[in-house]
Amino acid sequence: MATPLNKRFSSAKERTGQWVFSQEIPTDIVVAVGEANFPLHKFMLVAKSNYIRKLIIESKEADLTRINLSNIPGGPEMFEKAAKFCYGVNFEITVHNVAALRCAAEFLQMTDKYCENNLAGRTEDFLSQVALSSLSGAVVVLKSCEALLPLAEDLLIVQRCIDVATAKACYEANFPCRTPPNWWTEELSIIDIEFFSRIIAAMKKRGAKALTIASALITYTERSLRDLVRDHSAGNGTKSSDAQSTNSQVRYQQRELLESIVSLMPSEKAAFPINFLCCLLRSAIFLKASTSCKNELEKRVSAVLEHVTVDDLLVLSFTYDGERLFDLESVRKIISGFVEKEKSMAVFSGSGDFRESCSCSPAMHRVAKTVGTYLGEIATSGELSISKFNGIANLVPKGSRKVDDDLYRAIDIYLKVIMIVMRCLI
């Protein structure tokens, strides 16, 4: 049974035969590209390709009848178009194939230096006049370059695409001409993380605002790590067929991607929505990301803890299926970091008793209430040890609670759960 790949090769060979044999001159050379064979004419090829000319001239065979060009960029499809160009047959250059054609032209040495109006010049004209005249065109060309490295980099196609995409994205961020205003972030989200990182770095150099960079990072993350960062409520997360069952190779790729995204974040702590940060941190915990990656996310959540909801903290506490608790170390570090920040602010404000000043701040009151309610929610988990429960409860200064109702409720729930567990063990 023919595979789709073999069908494409057969189709290419059939199409090539239609326009070659119509010349009424017997072919005298076969060009092999992978599994595809192209019967062609030497004189038509050497007129445009210096590379093929040198292969024929330097060959030890008296009459070379077969050459192998399997390492040509773009494979059989691009060689077919290059051969058509040699024969003067029209074909369409598009944003999807122009980079591959330009690389193929360079490989075959089909440059204007060898022959005027050659394929390299044609593709360069299309690049500058059409493909790189818009953000969408530049991104599509850049995407195609992922399979054309390092030649696409050497020919500066990659850098030109990045320069255009950066300039267009910055302009759209400041003066949107389409709806929704952040449409450009969707355009950038299709490319590889390496190219995306270079665009983000270039946007920062151009002075792009933190919220602009954040918008691009959020869209890119939601597309590339869709199953990990979408908004899951505890108990309603992904099931075994999604995030939980990914193999080690996929997990490794996701971890590398997540760490790269976090490294691109602007320094402004409040640039990202809280729920997004919490989902990102849960992904980091789940993927066993580097300590530096988790620390960065914990600091960002801690910096805005007064605005964090109980649901946000629960996102950090449970596995994706909502059935098991994480080790809660990140939650502890987030709360601890916030309390330390409040103490430092109290010291710098010149208050007589920094503990009392810290405890009485409106932000600390809000966090104390959130933590009390949060403890009540996780108290139902049989996996929660007394040391972890106490560890989180004791992080909040006693004077920061206007009333202890939430904490008492949490303790009551926890004790009842312990009693039930103990009865089951008897």
matplotlib code that plots the C-alpha trace (Angstrom):
import matplotlib.pyplot as plt

x = [0.0, 1.4, 2.2, 1.2, 4.9, 5.4, 2.2, 3.7, 6.9, 5.0, 2.9, 6.0, 7.6, 4.4, 4.1, 7.8, 7.4, 4.5, 6.6, 9.9, 8.9, 6.9, 10.3, 10.6, 14.2, 15.3, 16.4, 20.1, 20.3, 18.3, 18.3, 17.5, 16.1, 15.3, 12.9, 11.9, 13.7, 13.6, 14.5, 15.9, 18.2, 21.8, 21.9, 18.7, 20.0, 23.6, 22.3, 21.0, 22.7, 26.5, 26.4, 25.0, 27.4, 30.4, 29.1, 28.9, 32.3, 34.2, 32.6, 35.0, 32.3, 32.7, 28.9, 27.3, 23.7, 22.6, 23.3, 22.0, 20.7, 18.9, 20.4, 18.9, 16.9, 13.1, 13.5, 11.8, 9.2, 11.7, 13.9, 10.9, 10.3, 14.0, 13.9, 10.8, 12.7, 15.5, 13.0, 11.2, 8.0, 5.9, 5.2, 3.9, 6.2, 4.4, 5.2, 5.2, 7.8, 10.0, 12.5, 12.9, 13.3, 15.9, 17.9, 17.5, 18.7, 21.8, 22.5, 22.2, 24.2, 21.4, 22.5, 22.6, 26.4, 26.2, 23.2, 21.2, 17.6, 18.2, 16.1, 18.0, 17.2, 13.6, 13.1, 14.9, 12.6, 9.6, 10.9, 11.6, 8.6, 5.9, 6.7, 8.4, 5.9, 3.6, 3.7, 1.8, 4.1, 7.3, 6.0, 5.0, 8.4, 10.1, 8.1, 9.3, 12.9, 12.7, 13.4, 16.0, 18.7, 21.5, 21.3, 18.3, 20.3, 23.4, 21.4, 20.0, 16.4, 15.8, 17.2, 15.3, 12.0, 12.8, 13.5, 10.3, 8.1, 9.6, 8.9, 5.4, 4.5, 5.7, 3.7, 0.5, 0.8, 0.9, -1.4, -3.6, -5.2, -7.2, -9.5, -9.0, -6.1, -3.8, -4.2, -0.5, 0.2, -1.7, 0.5, 3.7, 2.5, 3.0, 6.8, 9.5, 10.5, 14.0, 12.7, 10.0, 12.6, 14.6, 11.6, 10.7, 14.3, 14.2, 10.9, 12.4, 15.3, 12.8, 11.2, 8.1, 5.9, 5.8, 2.1, 2.9, 5.5, 3.2, 0.4, 2.6, 3.9, 0.5, -0.8, 2.3, 2.0, -1.7, -1.0, 2.2, 1.3, -2.5, -3.3, -1.0, -1.9, -5.6, -7.7, -8.4, -10.4, -9.4, -11.0, -11.9, -8.4, -7.0, -7.5, -5.0, -5.3, -3.9, -1.2, -0.9, 0.0, 2.6, 5.8, 9.2, 10.3, 7.2, 7.6, 11.2, 10.2, 7.4, 9.8, 12.3, 9.6, 8.2, 11.6, 12.3, 9.0, 9.6, 13.1, 11.5, 9.1, 9.6, 10.8, 7.5, 5.9, 2.3, 2.4, 0.7, -2.8, -2.6, -4.5, -2.0, 0.9, -0.6, -1.4, 2.2, 3.6, 1.5, 2.9, 6.4, 5.7, 4.2, 7.0, 9.7, 11.1, 14.4, 14.6, 15.3, 12.1, 9.9, 11.5, 10.8, 7.1, 6.8, 8.2, 5.8, 2.8, 4.1, 4.4, 0.7, -0.6, -3.0, -5.0, -4.7, -8.0, -8.5, -9.1, -5.8, -4.0, -5.9, -4.6, -1.1, -2.1, -3.7, -2.6, -4.4, -7.0, -7.7, -7.2, -3.8, -2.0, 1.3, 3.9, 2.7, 6.2, 5.5, 2.4, 4.5, 7.3, 4.7, 3.1, 6.4, 7.8, 4.8, 5.0, 8.7, 8.0, 5.3, 7.8, 10.4, 8.0, 7.0, 10.7, 11.4, 8.3, 9.8, 7.1, 7.9, 6.8, 7.2, 5.4, 2.3, 2.5, 2.9, -0.1, -2.4, -1.8, -4.9, -2.9, -2.0, -5.6, -6.7, -4.0, -4.8, -8.4, -7.4, -5.0, -7.6, -10.2, -7.6, -6.7, -10.3, -10.4, -7.3, -8.1, -10.4, -7.4, -6.3, -2.8, -2.4, 0.0, -0.3, 3.1, 2.1, -1.1, 0.6, 3.4, 1.1, -1.2, 1.7, 3.2, 0.5, 1.1, -1.5, -2.5, -3.3, -6.6, -9.5, -11.4, -10.3, -13.5, -11.8, -8.9, -11.1, -13.3, -10.2, -9.0, -12.4, -12.6, -9.0, -9.7, -12.8, -10.9, -8.2, -10.9, -12.4, -9.0, -8.2, -11.5, -10.8, -7.5, -8.9]
y = [0.0, 3.4, 5.8, 9.5, 10.3, 7.9, 9.2, 12.7, 11.4, 9.6, 12.6, 14.8, 12.3, 12.2, 16.0, 16.3, 13.8, 15.7, 18.8, 17.2, 14.6, 17.3, 18.6, 15.7, 15.3, 12.1, 12.7, 12.0, 12.3, 11.1, 13.2, 11.2, 13.1, 10.7, 8.1, 10.3, 10.1, 12.9, 12.1, 15.4, 17.0, 18.0, 21.1, 22.6, 22.0, 23.3, 26.5, 27.6, 25.4, 25.9, 23.0, 20.5, 21.8, 21.1, 17.6, 16.7, 18.2, 16.8, 13.3, 10.4, 8.8, 9.5, 10.0, 10.7, 9.6, 9.7, 12.1, 12.1, 15.4, 13.9, 16.5, 19.5, 21.8, 21.2, 17.7, 16.5, 19.3, 22.1, 20.3, 19.9, 23.6, 24.4, 22.0, 23.7, 27.0, 25.6, 24.6, 27.9, 26.3, 28.6, 27.8, 29.7, 31.1, 31.6, 32.6, 28.9, 27.8, 30.9, 30.2, 26.6, 27.7, 30.3, 27.6, 25.2, 27.9, 28.5, 24.8, 24.4, 27.6, 29.0, 32.6, 35.7, 35.5, 32.4, 33.3, 36.5, 36.5, 33.1, 31.4, 33.0, 36.5, 35.6, 34.3, 37.3, 39.7, 37.8, 37.9, 41.6, 42.7, 40.3, 37.9, 40.4, 43.2, 41.9, 40.4, 37.3, 36.8, 37.1, 34.7, 32.0, 32.3, 32.1, 29.0, 27.3, 28.1, 25.7, 22.8, 24.7, 25.4, 26.3, 27.5, 29.7, 31.4, 31.7, 33.4, 35.9, 34.8, 34.1, 37.4, 39.4, 37.6, 38.3, 42.0, 42.5, 40.5, 42.5, 45.9, 44.9, 43.4, 46.5, 48.8, 46.7, 46.7, 50.5, 51.2, 48.2, 48.1, 44.9, 43.3, 41.9, 44.3, 41.4, 39.5, 39.7, 37.5, 34.7, 35.1, 34.8, 31.8, 29.3, 29.6, 27.6, 28.8, 29.7, 32.1, 33.3, 34.1, 36.1, 38.2, 38.8, 39.9, 42.2, 43.7, 44.4, 46.2, 48.3, 49.4, 47.3, 47.7, 44.9, 44.3, 43.9, 41.3, 39.6, 39.4, 37.7, 35.2, 34.3, 33.6, 31.6, 29.6, 28.8, 27.5, 25.5, 24.1, 24.1, 21.0, 22.1, 25.8, 26.1, 27.1, 23.9, 23.9, 21.4, 18.1, 19.1, 19.0, 17.0, 13.2, 10.4, 10.8, 14.4, 15.9, 12.9, 10.4, 12.2, 10.2, 11.2, 12.7, 14.9, 15.8, 16.8, 19.0, 20.6, 21.4, 23.0, 25.0, 26.2, 27.2, 29.2, 31.0, 31.9, 33.2, 35.6, 37.2, 41.0, 42.1, 43.8, 41.4, 42.6, 42.2, 38.8, 37.7, 35.9, 32.8, 32.5, 32.6, 30.0, 27.7, 28.2, 27.3, 24.2, 23.2, 23.8, 21.6, 18.9, 18.9, 19.0, 22.2, 23.7, 25.3, 28.7, 28.5, 27.6, 30.2, 32.9, 32.0, 31.7, 35.2, 36.6, 35.0, 36.1, 39.7, 39.9, 37.5, 40.0, 39.7, 35.9, 33.9, 30.6, 29.0, 30.3, 28.6, 25.4, 25.4, 25.1, 22.4, 19.6, 17.4, 17.8, 15.3, 16.9, 13.7, 14.2, 17.0, 18.3, 18.7, 22.3, 23.6, 26.3, 27.5, 27.7, 29.7, 32.0, 32.9, 33.1, 35.4, 37.7, 37.9, 38.7, 41.5, 42.9, 42.9, 44.6, 47.3, 47.8, 48.2, 50.8, 52.7, 53.4, 51.8, 51.2, 47.6, 46.1, 42.9, 44.8, 47.1, 44.2, 42.3, 45.3, 46.1, 45.7, 43.4, 41.2, 41.0, 39.9, 37.2, 35.9, 35.4, 33.7, 31.4, 30.4, 29.6, 27.8, 25.5, 24.7, 23.5, 21.3, 20.0, 17.4, 15.7, 12.6, 13.2, 16.4, 15.8, 17.8, 19.2, 20.7, 22.0, 23.7, 24.9, 26.9, 28.1, 29.4, 31.4, 34.1, 36.4, 35.9, 39.6, 39.7, 37.8, 40.1, 36.9, 33.3, 31.8, 30.6, 29.0, 27.3, 26.0, 24.6, 22.9, 21.4, 20.0, 18.6, 16.9, 15.3, 14.0, 12.5, 10.8, 9.2, 8.0, 6.5, 4.7, 3.2, 2.0, 0.2]
z = [0.0, -1.1, 1.7, 1.4, 1.1, -1.8, -3.4, -3.4, -4.9, -7.7, -8.3, -8.6, -11.0, -13.1, -13.2, -14.1, -16.9, -18.4, -19.0, -19.6, -22.3, -24.1, -25.2, -27.7, -26.8, -25.0, -21.4, -20.6, -16.8, -13.8, -10.7, -7.6, -4.6, -1.8, -3.3, -6.2, -9.6, -12.2, -15.8, -17.2, -19.7, -18.8, -21.0, -19.4, -15.9, -16.4, -18.0, -14.6, -12.0, -11.5, -8.9, -11.4, -14.0, -11.7, -10.8, -14.5, -15.4, -12.4, -12.7, -13.4, -15.6, -19.3, -19.6, -16.2, -16.4, -12.7, -9.8, -6.3, -4.7, -1.7, 0.6, -1.2, 1.1, 0.7, -0.8, -4.0, -4.0, -4.0, -6.6, -8.9, -8.8, -9.3, -12.3, -13.7, -13.4, -15.5, -18.1, -18.1, -16.7, -14.5, -10.9, -7.9, -5.3, -1.9, 1.6, 2.5, 0.0, -0.7, 2.1, 0.9, -2.7, -1.7, 0.1, -2.7, -5.1, -3.0, -2.7, -6.5, -7.0, -9.1, -8.4, -10.6, -10.4, -12.6, -14.7, -14.9, -13.5, -11.8, -9.1, -6.2, -7.5, -8.1, -4.5, -3.1, -4.9, -3.6, 0.0, 0.0, -2.0, -0.8, 2.0, 4.3, 3.8, 6.5, 10.0, 8.8, 5.9, 7.9, 10.6, 8.0, 6.3, 9.7, 10.6, 7.4, 8.3, 11.2, 8.8, 6.8, 9.4, 9.3, 5.7, 6.3, 9.1, 6.9, 4.2, 6.8, 6.0, 9.7, 10.9, 8.3, 9.3, 13.0, 12.3, 10.3, 12.8, 15.7, 14.1, 12.9, 16.3, 18.2, 15.9, 16.2, 20.0, 20.0, 17.1, 16.4, 13.0, 13.4, 16.0, 18.4, 19.3, 20.3, 17.1, 16.5, 19.5, 17.8, 14.7, 16.8, 18.7, 15.8, 15.7, 17.5, 21.0, 19.9, 17.2, 19.5, 22.2, 19.7, 18.7, 22.4, 23.1, 20.1, 21.2, 24.7, 23.0, 21.1, 24.4, 24.3, 27.4, 30.0, 29.3, 25.6, 26.3, 28.8, 26.3, 23.7, 26.4, 27.6, 24.1, 23.3, 26.5, 26.2, 22.7, 23.3, 26.7, 26.3, 28.5, 31.3, 31.8, 31.0, 33.9, 35.9, 39.1, 41.7, 40.9, 37.3, 35.7, 32.9, 33.1, 32.5, 28.7, 28.9, 31.1, 33.4, 30.8, 28.8, 28.2, 29.4, 26.1, 25.9, 29.5, 28.9, 26.0, 28.0, 30.8, 28.5, 26.9, 30.2, 31.6, 28.4, 28.7, 32.4, 31.5, 29.0, 31.5, 32.0, 35.4, 36.4, 38.8, 38.2, 34.4, 34.4, 35.6, 39.0, 37.7, 34.8, 37.2, 39.4, 36.5, 35.3, 38.7, 39.0, 35.6, 36.9, 39.9, 37.8, 35.2, 37.9, 36.4, 37.6, 41.1, 39.5, 37.4, 40.3, 42.5, 39.9, 39.7, 43.5, 43.9, 41.3, 43.0, 46.5, 45.3, 44.6, 47.3, 48.7, 45.4, 45.2, 45.8, 47.6, 44.2, 42.9, 45.9, 45.3, 41.7, 43.2, 45.7, 43.8, 41.0, 37.6, 38.3, 41.7, 43.6, 45.3, 47.1, 45.9, 48.7, 49.3, 49.5, 46.9, 48.8, 52.0, 50.3, 48.7, 52.0, 53.8, 51.1, 51.4, 55.2, 55.0, 52.5, 54.8, 57.8, 55.7, 54.6, 58.3, 59.2, 56.5, 57.4, 60.8, 62.9, 66.5, 66.6, 63.1, 64.1, 65.1, 62.1, 59.7, 61.3, 61.0, 57.3, 55.1, 52.8, 55.7, 56.9, 53.4, 53.1, 56.6, 55.7, 52.4, 54.1, 56.8, 54.1, 52.1, 55.0, 55.4, 51.8, 51.9, 55.3, 53.7, 52.1, 54.0, 52.7, 54.6, 57.6, 60.9, 60.3, 56.9, 58.3, 61.2, 59.0, 56.8, 59.6, 61.7, 58.8, 59.3, 62.3, 65.0, 65.1, 61.4, 61.9, 62.8, 63.7, 63.9, 62.5, 59.2, 61.1, 63.7, 60.9, 59.2, 62.4, 63.0, 59.5, 59.8, 63.1, 61.8, 58.8, 61.0, 63.2, 60.1, 58.8, 62.2, 62.4, 58.9, 60.1, 63.2]

ax = plt.figure().add_subplot(projection="3d")
ax.plot(x, y, z, "-o")
ax.set_aspect("equal")
plt.show()
